[in-house]
C-alpha cells in the first residue's frame, strides 16, 4: 500500500472515519435519523415541565439536560479516539453555554 498513496489514504479514511469514495449511505435515512434524534433531544428538557412548574421545573430541566449532554458526549467516545469523560465534559460545557444563553434570552424577552 505504501507504493500507492491514494489507495492507502482511501483505506485509512475508510477505516478511521467511515468515509468511502463511493459515497455510501442513504440521504433520506440520514435525514430521518437526524430529525428523530433532534426531536428526542429536544423533548428531554421539556419532561420536567410536564410534571411540575416554576423554579423546580427549571432546575430539574437543567439537571436532566446536563446529564443527557454528558451521556451523549461520553457515547461519542465510542466512535472517536477521546476518553469518555473528556468527551462527556466537553458536551456538558457546550450544554451549559447554550442553555445559559437561551435562558438569558428568555429573561430578556417581555412576558
N, C-alpha and C positions, 0 to 999 in steps of 0.2 A: 504494500500500500504506500510505502514511503516513496516509491518511484512514480506514483500517480497522486499528486497532492489534491487534485479536485475530488477524486474518489475517497481519499482519506477525510477530507473536510466534510463531504456528504455523510459519510459513515459516522463521524464524530457528532455532527449536528443531529443526525437521526437518533443516535444512542443517548446523547446528553439532553437534548431539547425536545425530542419528538418531532423534529422538523424534517420533512422529506421534500425532494424535488418534485414529486408527483402532485403534491398538494392534497393530501388525504383529508377526509372529513366532509361532513355534510353541513352546509350553511344553515339550513332550516333546523337541523338538530342542535347546532351550536346556539342559534337564536332562542330556541325553546329552552335549552338548559340555562342560558343566561337570564332569560325572563323569569324562569321558575326560581332560580337561586336568588335573584334580586327581590322577588316577591316574598320569599321565605325570610330573607334577611331583613326586609322592611317591616314585617309583622312582629318580629321579636320585641322591639321596644314598645309596641302598642299593647302587648299582652297585659302588663300591669295595670293599664288604664281600663281594661275590661273587668278587673277585679276590684279596684279601689280608685280613689281620686286624690287630688291635691298633692301635697308635698311627698306623701308616702309613695304615690304612684310615680312621681318624678324621680325620686331616689331609687326606687325599685327598677324603673326603666333604665336608668344609668348603670346600675349594677349588672342587670341582666345583659345589657348591650355590651358592656366591657368584658364580661365573661365570654360572651359569644365571639367578640373580636379576638380575644386571646385564643380561643379554641380554633377559630378559622386560621389564625396565624400559625399556631402550632401544627395544624393539619397541612399547611403549606410546606412545612419542613419535610414532608414525605416525598415531595417531588423536587425539592431544592437541596442544596448542599449545606444548608444552615442548620443550626441546632434548634430544637423545638421551642425552647424558652426564648431564644433571641427573636425568632420569627413571631412568636406569640406576643412578646413585649412590643415589638415594632408595630404590629397591627393594633394593639391596645392603645399605643400612643397616637396612632392615626385616628382611632375612635374618639379619644379624649379631645383632640384638636377639632375634629369635625363636629362632634357633639357639643362641645363648648361654644363654638362659633354659631351653630344653629340655635342653641339656647339663648345666646346673647341677641341674635337677630329677633327671636321670638319675644324677648323682653322689650326690645326697642319698638316693636310694632304696637300700634294702639289696639286696645281690646274693647 
